[in-house]
Amino acid sequence: QWGLYYNEEKQVAEMVIRGSVNRGISWLANYYAAMLPANGTIYLTPDQPIAYQFSADEKASVHAGWAIASVYLLQDMKPKIDSLYQTNHKEIIISGHSQGGVIAYLITAQLKQWQKQNILPNDIRFKTYTLAAPKPGNLYFAYQYEKEMNQWSYSVVNTQDWVPEVPPTTQRFQDFTP
């Protein structure tokens, strides 16, 4: 789930994505940690193919469960972004904690790709703020995301928290914080 908040005085919208909750579907998104290409098609239903592109880098891969969750949420978020833009609101913050944070990364990545494809206007500024977000993809995704965001993505991490270190990639268990 996600919520839309708007600060009229500063003319800034914020799309806040909820983190994990004690429901099977929420934890299934976390545990479905297979890696997918960062560009492809996801079928939300057998007759509903949704094309996605989280990165321009062909070597980029992303976490399957969070990619599916992101594609699903974007179906609801995109019309809201269009409505905001039609009323001249061009400053949008995407934020989330834990699972919500990692989904915020992927949603922002897709929004940036839509801007490149002229699906969304280029004068919308997306800023991303996450708290304790896990890793959304491989290093190719991370480098491309950082390049695309041009210093408009921030992550707050507690060095004692293990969540930002998952899912395990080429790390060894000895590489995790105690």
N, C-alpha and C positions, 0 to 999 in steps of 0.2 A: 504494500500500500504506500501511498504518497499523499502529501498535502501541499496545497498552494497557498502561500501567504504573500501579502502585498503591503509594502510600506508606502503609503500615499505621499508622505512628506519627502522622502528620498527617491521616490519612483523606482523602487527596486522590488522585484518579485523574487520569491524563494520557493523552490520546489524541494521539499524535504522528503527523503525516502526512508521509510522505517527499516530498522534492523530486524534481526531474527526474532521470531516469537515462538512460543511453545505449541507449534502446529506442525504436522507432518510435512506439508508442502513447503513450509519455510526451511525446514532442515533438509528436505530433499534437494532444494536449490543449493544448499551449502555442500552437501555430500556428493553431488553429481559433479565431480572434479575432473572429469575427462577434459582434455583440451580440444577445442574446435578451431578451425581456421578463423581468423578475425573477419573474414568476408565469406558470406554464404547465404543460405536460406534456411529458415527455421519454420516448421509447420506447427502453428499453435493448435490447429485442428487439422484433420486429414484434408480438408478442402480450403485451408487458409495458409498458403505459403507467404512468409514475410522475408523479404530480402534485407540483409543487414550488412553493414560495413563499419567495423570499429577501428580499422586502421588501413592506411594506404600501403603499408608494408606487407608484401606477400608472405613473409616469413612469420608474421605475427600470429599468435594463437591466444585464445581466451578461454576462461573457465566456462564449461558448458552450462552448468546450473545457473550461474549468474547471468550468462548471455541470454538464456531463455527468459529469465525474469526481467531483464532489461528490455528485450524486444516486446514482451507482454506489456510492461508499464508504458513504453513509448507509444503504444496504440492509443492510450488515454491522454498522455502528456502532449503529444504533438498538436492536437486541436487547441489546447489551452495556450500553447506558445503562439500559435497563429492568432488567437484572439487577443493576447497581450500585445502582439506586434501591431495589429489593426488599430489598437487604441494608443499607439505610439509609445509603448513600453518596451524598451530595448535592453534593459539591464536585468539579467536573470542569474540568480545563484542556484546551483544544484548542490545539495548537501545530504549527508547521511552519516549514520554511525554504524560501525561494524558491517554487517551485511548490506545495510543501506548505503554505506560509504563506498563499498566496492561496486555496487550497482550504479551509484552516482558517477564513478569513473567511466563505466561502460556507456551509460546514457550520454554523458558529455562527449565521449569519443564519437558516438553516432551522430549527435547534433552537429559537431564540427565537420564531419564528413558530409552531412546534408547541406551545410553551408557551402562547401566546396562544389557540390553537385547542383547548387542553386535551388534546392528544395526548400531551404530556409534562407532568409535574407542575411547577407554578410555583415550588416551593421548591428546585429544582435550580439551583445557581449555576454558570453557565458563565463561564469566564475564557479569553480568547484572547491568546496570545503568538506573535508572528511575527517572523521574521528575514528581511530582504531580500525581502519579498513584493511581487509586482507588483500592479497595480491590478485589483481584481475586477470593477468595473463603472463606471457613469457617476456623476456628482455626486449625482444623486437617490438612487442606491443608497448612496453614501458617507454622505450626511447622515442618511439613515434608519438605517443601520447604527450610526453614532455615537450617535444618539438612543436606539436600542434597547439598546445595550451599557452605557450609563450609566457610562462610565469603567472598564469591565472588559475592555477590549481594548487591548493594547499592541503596538507595532511598533518594532523596532529596525532602523534604516536607516543604512548608511554613505553619507555624502554623495557619495562617489566611485563608488558602485555605480550602474550604469545599469538593473539589473533592476527596482527599484521604480518606474521611469519608463515601463515598458512595460505593456501595448501603447500605442502612441502614440494619443492622442485628439485634442483640439484643440491639443495642443502643436505647436510647430514644432521642427525639428531644432536650431535655435539655443537652444531652451529646455532641452535636455539638458545634463547636466554633461559637461565635456570628457573 
